[in-house]
Amino acid sequence: MRARIKRNDTVMVIAGSERGKSGKVLRVLPASGRAIVEHLNMVKRHTKATGPQKPSGIIEKEAPIHLSNLMCMCGKCNAPRRLGKKTLADGKNVRVCRRCGEQLDG
């Protein structure tokens, strides 16, 4: 499955416990078809001390969310939208909003 979501995209969660919340994609994990979104799907992990720099304790961090539960946000519409592809005059492929035609790639 090829991911249409890329790093630094703003996405909205459309299913699950975090439904309706949005955030920035920190990392995409294509092998598992998941993405890590900033401040969403937080889990607590108990860690062992690995030296004076990393003490033991309970750390809260983001857990991956499946790509099927995420939808890209259009900057112009300010709403979650489906994406399409468009080829520019110079031959470069870009992602565009299906509703308003706004380019998502720089």
Backbone hydrogen bonds in HBPLUS format (Angstrom, degrees):
<---DONOR---> <-ACCEPTOR-->    atom                        ^
c    i                          cat <-CA-CA->   ^        H-A-AA   ^      H-
h    n   atom  resd res      DA  || num        DHA   H-A  angle D-A-AA Bond
n    s   type  num  typ     dist DA aas  dist angle  dist       angle   num
A0009-ASP N   A0006-LYS O   3.30 MM   3  5.80 152.5  2.38 132.6 132.3     1
A0008-ASN N   A0025-VAL O   2.98 MM  17  5.04 169.1  1.99 141.3 141.8     2
A0025-VAL N   A0009-ASP O   2.92 MM  16  5.54 157.8  1.97 158.8 166.2     3
A0073-MET N   A0010-THR O   2.84 MM  63  5.60 155.8  1.90 162.9 154.8     4
A0011-VAL N   A0023-GLY O   2.90 MM  12  5.70 167.1  1.92 169.5 167.3     5
A0023-GLY N   A0011-VAL O   3.00 MM  12  5.70 150.5  2.09 154.6 164.0     6
A0012-MET N   A0071-MET O   2.81 MM  59  5.32 158.2  1.85 150.0 156.5     7
A0071-MET N   A0012-MET O   2.91 MM  59  5.32 142.4  2.05 145.0 156.9     8
A0013-VAL N   A0021-LYS O   2.93 MM   8  5.75 166.4  1.95 171.5 173.9     9
A0020-GLY N   A0013-VAL O   2.86 MM   7  5.60 169.2  1.87 156.8 153.2    10
A0014-ILE N   A0069-ASN O   2.83 MM  55  5.34 161.7  1.86 140.4 146.7    11
A0019-ARG N   A0016-GLY O   3.23 MM   3  5.41 155.7  2.29 116.2 115.7    12
A0021-LYS N   A0018-GLU O   3.16 MM   3  5.93 161.2  2.20 145.4 148.1    13
A0038-GLU N   A0024-LYS O   2.84 MM  14  5.43 173.1  1.84 162.0 160.7    14
A0026-LEU N   A0036-ILE O   2.79 MM  10  5.60 160.1  1.83 157.5 164.4    15
A0027-ARG N   A0036-ILE O   3.44 MM   9  5.23 157.3  2.49 135.8 138.5    16
A0036-ILE N   A0027-ARG O   2.82 MM   9  5.23 163.9  1.85 154.6 159.6    17
A0029-LEU N   A0034-ARG O   2.70 MM   5  5.16 168.2  1.72 155.6 157.3    18
A0033-GLY N   A0029-LEU O   2.93 MM   4  5.89 120.5  2.29 142.9 159.4    19
A0034-ARG N   A0029-LEU O   3.15 MM   5  5.16 161.3  2.19 138.9 138.9    20
A0067-LEU N   A0033-GLY O   3.00 MM  34  5.88 169.9  2.01 148.8 146.5    21
A0035-ALA N   A0065-ILE O   2.84 MM  30  5.41 153.9  1.90 147.3 154.8    22
A0065-ILE N   A0035-ALA O   2.78 MM  30  5.41 162.4  1.81 152.2 155.4    23
A0040-LEU N   A0037-VAL O   3.26 MM   3  5.65 156.6  2.32 136.0 130.7    24
A0063-ALA N   A0041-ASN O   2.95 MM  22  5.53 148.8  2.05 135.9 144.9    25
A0043-VAL N   A0061-LYS O   2.83 MM  18  5.59 163.1  1.86 162.5 165.9    26
A0061-LYS N   A0043-VAL O   2.93 MM  18  5.59 158.7  1.97 158.7 164.6    27
A0045-ARG N   A0059-ILE O   2.76 MM  14  5.20 161.0  1.79 151.2 157.9    28
A0059-ILE N   A0045-ARG O   2.81 MM  14  5.20 168.4  1.82 156.3 153.7    29
A0047-THR N   A0057-GLY O   2.91 MM  10  5.56 174.8  1.91 167.0 168.2    30
A0057-GLY N   A0047-THR O   3.27 MM  10  5.56 156.3  2.33 138.6 140.3    31
A0050-THR N   A0054-LYS O   3.10 MM   4  5.59 155.0  2.17 153.5 161.1    32
A0069-ASN N   A0066-HIS O   2.98 MM   3  5.60 156.8  2.03 117.1 124.3    33
A0070-LEU N   A0067-LEU O   3.15 MM   3  5.23 165.7  2.18 109.1 111.5    34
A0081-ARG N   A0072-CYS O   2.91 MM   9  6.03 157.9  1.96 166.8 172.4    35
A0074-CYS N   A0079-ALA O   3.06 MM   5  5.80 169.9  2.07 150.4 148.3    36
A0078-ASN N   A0074-CYS O   2.84 MM   4  5.36 138.1  2.02 132.4 144.0    37
A0098-ARG N   A0082-ARG O   3.09 MM  16  5.70 161.1  2.12 156.0 151.6    38
A0084-GLY N   A0096-VAL O   2.80 MM  12  5.17 157.1  1.85 150.8 157.4    39
A0096-VAL N   A0084-GLY O   2.82 MM  12  5.17 162.5  1.85 140.2 144.6    40
A0086-LYS N   A0094-VAL O   2.95 MM   8  5.46 148.5  2.05 155.8 162.7    41
A0094-VAL N   A0086-LYS O   2.90 MM   8  5.46 163.0  1.93 158.3 163.9    42
A0088-LEU N   A0092-LYS O   2.87 MM   4  5.35 173.9  1.87 155.2 155.3    43
A0091-GLY N   A0088-LEU O   2.99 MM   3  5.31 161.0  2.02 114.0 118.2    44
A0104-LEU N   A0095-ARG O   2.81 MM   9  5.48 169.9  1.82 156.6 155.1    45
A0097-CYS N   A0102-GLU O   2.87 MM   5  5.26 151.2  1.96 143.5 152.8    46
A0101-GLY N   A0097-CYS O   2.98 MM   4  4.79 137.1  2.16 121.7 132.8    47
